[in-house]
């Protein structure tokens, strides 16, 4: 599969262990997927992701960048910019979620099979996926599957 790696993924891969059980489980699922399954897929990301993961504590930012060092960068095309505006204009995401809209647009325009993210508010959110699909289709594109590593975790046990 062609998978777009959104910024929450490298953040979970290198994060210090969480005390919250749900957060710790998500970190472990992400690390397991990263260690055991990522090489079976074509991974892609964008400059938007690299910009996001450079913020915060410098040592952790370096680790996140190291994790993403060999991932192919997708171009921020005019089509992706246009679809980002369409997504924001649809009202499905708030105006300040422009980077989240850009992730969705980039993964869509570049024909990814999956956009992998732990952002369940604006991206991997079943409540808005069908409407995002309609926005993408109206612009002539097919929305990829928007999901979390947990939703791909079944393949960990194959």
Secondary structure, DSSP 8 states (H G I E B T S, - for coil): -EEEE-HHHHHHHH----SSHHHHHHHHHHHHHHHHTGGGSEEEEEHHHHHHHTSS-HHHHHHHHHHHTTSEEE---HHHHHHHHHHHHTTSS-GGGHHHHHHHHHHHHTT-SEEE-S-TTTTS-HHHHHHHHHHHHHTT----EEE-HHHHGGGGG-
